[in-house]
């Protein structure tokens, strides 16, 4: 009978120890995670904006019969350029601003005295040059034809690709 009492006592002790160990493991390990989830769940829900409306794609019908063939040289262009006697003067002394491409030059202002207007052009070397009508600017033999308060207009002479030369208008706009 004594062994029976010891066994029952031992079983009770094991049962109580198991309950204590289970209660100790249940709350401490994930308590902070559960608190975070409760905090997030208690915040007001956000609103998702609706998706923007997708506009339908407009198709483009390519009709090559209406366009000229890009792989065939345009005959009218050749006729108009080949008869030209236009050429840059290779014997004249080059001016300082002809060493720079036109897109690297900036028109920064103008001066006027006694009816004569000069343009002020800033070069990449941080120098400011004074120019007037008739001066040359840029690598394509650009000759200044007019200077206004907002722009310097010039005419460049460029190769046409067929052995002759053509005029092309260019300008430098005032940088403010």
C-alpha positions in Angstrom: 0.0 0.0 0.0 2.9 2.2 0.7 4.2 1.8 -2.8 0.8 2.6 -4.2 0.8 5.9 -2.2 4.3 6.8 -3.4 3.3 6.2 -7.0 0.2 8.4 -6.7 2.3 11.1 -5.0 4.9 10.8 -7.7 2.3 11.1 -10.5 0.8 14.2 -8.8 4.2 15.8 -8.6 4.9 15.1 -12.2 1.5 16.5 -13.3 1.9 19.7 -11.3 5.5 20.1 -12.6 4.2 19.6 -16.2 1.5 22.3 -15.7 4.0 24.7 -14.2 6.4 24.2 -17.1 3.7 24.6 -19.7 2.4 27.8 -18.2 6.0 29.2 -18.0 6.6 28.6 -21.7 3.3 29.9 -23.0 3.4 33.7 -22.4 6.9 34.9 -22.3 8.4 34.0 -25.6 6.1 35.7 -28.1 4.6 38.4 -25.9 6.2 41.3 -27.6 5.2 40.0 -31.0 1.6 39.6 -30.0 1.7 43.1 -28.5 3.0 44.6 -31.8 0.3 42.8 -33.8 -2.4 44.1 -31.4 -1.0 47.7 -31.8 -1.0 47.4 -35.6 -4.6 46.0 -35.7 -5.8 48.8 -33.5 -4.6 51.5 -35.9 -7.1 52.9 -38.4 -7.1 51.2 -41.8 -5.5 53.1 -44.7 -7.2 53.9 -48.0 -5.7 52.7 -51.3 -6.3 55.1 -54.2 -7.9 53.6 -57.3 -5.7 52.8 -60.2 -5.4 55.5 -62.9 -7.5 55.1 -66.0 -5.6 53.5 -68.8 -6.2 55.3 -72.1 -6.7 53.1 -75.2 -3.7 52.8 -77.5 -4.0 54.7 -80.7 -2.7 52.7 -83.6 -0.7 54.2 -86.4 -1.1 52.9 -89.9 2.3 53.0 -91.7 1.8 53.7 -95.4 5.2 53.4 -97.1 3.7 54.2 -100.5 3.2 57.8 -99.4 6.8 58.3 -98.2 10.1 58.4 -100.0 12.4 55.5 -99.7 15.2 56.3 -97.2 17.6 54.0 -99.0 17.4 55.8 -102.3 19.3 59.1 -102.7 16.9 62.0 -103.2 17.5 63.3 -106.8 16.1 66.8 -106.3 18.5 67.5 -103.4 21.5 66.5 -105.6 20.4 68.8 -108.4 20.0 71.8 -106.2 23.3 71.4 -104.4 25.7 70.4 -107.2 25.3 73.7 -109.2 26.3 75.8 -106.2 29.6 77.7 -106.2 29.4 78.1 -102.4 32.7 77.3 -100.6 34.3 78.5 -97.4 37.3 80.8 -97.7 40.1 78.5 -96.7 42.8 81.3 -97.2 41.4 83.7 -94.5 42.9 83.8 -91.0 40.8 81.8 -88.6 39.2 83.8 -85.7 39.5 82.6 -82.0 35.9 81.4 -81.6 36.2 79.1 -84.7 38.1 76.6 -82.6 35.0 75.8 -80.5 31.8 73.9 -81.7 28.8 76.2 -81.8 26.9 74.3 -79.0 29.7 75.0 -76.5 29.4 78.8 -76.9 27.0 80.9 -74.9 25.6 84.3 -75.9 25.8 86.2 -72.5 24.9 89.8 -73.5 25.4 92.7 -75.9 26.8 96.1 -76.0 25.7 99.1 -78.1 27.4 102.4 -78.8 26.8 104.9 -81.5 24.5 102.5 -83.3 27.0 99.7 -83.4 26.0 96.5 -81.6 28.5 93.9 -80.3 27.6 90.5 -78.9 29.3 89.0 -75.9 30.1 85.3 -76.2 31.4 83.1 -73.4 33.7 80.3 -74.6 34.5 76.9 -72.8 37.8 78.4 -71.6 35.8 80.9 -69.5 36.8 83.8 -71.7 34.3 86.3 -72.9 34.7 87.5 -76.5 33.2 90.6 -78.2 31.9 89.9 -81.7 30.1 91.9 -84.3 28.4 91.3 -87.7 30.9 89.7 -90.1 32.9 87.8 -87.4 33.2 84.0 -87.7 32.0 81.6 -85.0 32.0 77.8 -84.6 33.7 75.0 -86.5 31.4 75.2 -89.6 32.5 78.6 -90.9 29.6 80.4 -89.3 29.5 84.1 -90.2 27.4 86.4 -88.0 24.7 88.1 -89.9 22.7 89.8 -87.1 22.9 90.6 -83.4 19.8 91.4 -81.5 19.1 91.7 -77.8 18.1 88.1 -77.5 20.0 86.2 -80.2 23.0 86.1 -82.5 22.1 84.8 -86.0 24.7 83.3 -88.3 25.0 81.3 -91.5 27.2 78.3 -91.5 28.7 76.6 -94.6 28.5 72.8 -94.3 29.4 70.0 -96.7 26.3 68.6 -98.5 27.6 65.0 -98.7 27.8 65.2 -102.5 31.1 67.1 -102.8 29.5 70.6 -102.6 28.6 73.0 -99.8 25.3 74.4 -98.5 24.2 77.2 -96.2 22.6 76.5 -92.9 21.1 79.1 -90.6 22.0 78.8 -86.9 21.7 81.0 -83.8 22.9 81.5 -80.3 20.1 82.5 -77.9 20.8 84.7 -74.9 21.4 82.7 -71.7 19.9 84.5 -68.7 
